[in-house]
Amino acid sequence: MPARRARVRVPVTLLCRRGDAYTELCAAADETRADLVVVGASEQAGHRLVGSVATRLVRTGRWPVVVVP
């Protein structure tokens, strides 16, 4: 029996902005009333000490955040 693939339709919004990443992501999430924010993890060593954009978004706690390695 062939495998079945479910088709899931998930609305996605793509925005392009300039400026501080954390500030712009927060503003965009608020303006679009985001249900979820997905960001990539930083690979820079200094971000482990100071904190990355992803870490700051998680700590803000206003939206669920998925950090993709």
C-alpha positions in Angstrom: 0.0 0.0 0.0 1.5 3.4 -1.0 2.3 5.9 1.8 -0.1 8.8 2.2 1.1 12.3 2.7 -1.1 14.8 4.4 -1.4 18.2 3.0 -1.5 20.8 5.7 -2.2 24.4 4.7 -0.5 26.7 7.1 -0.7 30.5 6.5 2.7 32.0 6.4 3.7 35.7 6.3 7.0 36.8 4.9 8.2 40.3 5.9 11.5 42.1 5.0 12.7 44.8 7.4 15.8 46.6 8.3 17.1 47.5 11.7 17.8 45.7 15.0 16.7 42.1 14.5 15.1 41.8 18.0 13.2 45.1 17.8 12.0 44.4 14.2 10.9 40.8 15.0 9.0 41.9 18.1 7.3 44.7 16.1 6.4 42.4 13.2 5.1 39.7 15.6 2.9 42.3 17.4 1.6 43.9 14.2 0.7 40.6 12.5 -0.6 39.1 15.8 1.7 36.2 15.3 0.8 32.8 16.8 4.4 31.7 16.6 7.8 33.1 15.9 10.4 30.8 14.2 14.1 31.9 14.2 17.4 30.3 13.6 19.9 29.7 16.3 23.1 31.8 16.3 26.4 30.0 15.8 28.5 32.9 17.0 30.4 32.1 20.2 29.8 35.6 21.7 26.1 35.1 21.6 26.3 32.4 24.2 27.6 34.9 26.7 25.7 38.0 25.8 22.5 36.4 24.4 21.2 35.9 20.9 18.1 37.3 19.3 16.5 33.9 19.7 17.3 33.9 23.5 15.9 37.4 23.9 12.7 36.4 22.1 12.2 33.4 24.3 12.8 35.4 27.4 10.4 38.1 26.3 7.6 35.5 26.6 5.0 37.2 24.4 4.8 34.5 21.8 5.8 30.9 21.5 9.2 30.8 19.9 10.7 27.9 17.9 14.5 28.0 17.6 15.8 26.0 14.7 19.4 24.8 15.0 
